[in-house]
Amino acid sequence: MSMVFRFRMLSDENDRFVRDYEVLYDTTLFDFHRFILSSLEYEDCMASFFTADDRWEKLREFTSMDMGSGDDGPEAMERVTLGQIVHNHRDRLIYLFDLFGDRAYYLELAGAFEADPEASYPREIFAQAEAPDQYDPSKTNAGDEGSIFDDAMGDFSDFEGDDAYDDEY
């Protein structure tokens, strides 16, 4: 029986965006990259995965194109499986999908378990909110769906100030 990793993916561009994916441990990073693009309805693009520490600091890079680098350069996604880089509960990956805009998704291992023989992997098991626009961060749908901050501050949007208040001090 094969092992399955469950990842939760979040975006810093839309507070409501969440995706939960189940992926076989022997899936290459390149195949996971292609699945994420398909899931988000994005066009093919250059991208990188990074392993990350508990503060989301980038550690090791894996690129969608083979850079032919030596020992200290990034490795090609097609040569690395999830099982080779993910070992512990809460291990983290950063999926950089916009290299020039430095835009990324943040994935955290939420669990590992035996694969369901009836299921097909990889698969999306939970989706909330639309993904940010692939090319234009200003077109993010976060405003349409609101954010936690917007919900909390919504009552204050009509505040126009107090004309009697002396704001020179």
HUZICOR-V640936 format. One record per backbone hydrogen bond with DSSP energy under -1.0 kcal/mol. NH is the residue of the N-H (numbers start at 1). CO is the residue of the C=O. Records with the same first field share a line. If there is no record, write none. Layout:
NH=CO, CO
This chain:
4=113
5=23
6=111
7=21
8=108
9=19
10=106
17=14
18=128
19=9
20=126
21=7
22=123
23=5
25=3
27=24
29=80
32=28
33=29
34=30
35=31
36=32
37=33
38=34
39=35
40=36
42=37
48=96
49=62
50=94
51=60
52=92
53=57
56=53
59=51
62=49
63=75
64=47
75=61
77=63
79=76
80=77
82=27
83=25
84=81
85=82
86=82
90=109
91=88
93=107
94=50
95=105
96=48
97=103
98=103
102=98
103=98
105=95
106=10
107=93
108=8
109=91
110=6
111=6
113=4
115=2
119=116
123=22
125=20
126=20
128=18
139=136
140=137
145=141
146=142
151=147
152=148
153=149
154=150
156=153
157=154
159=156
165=162
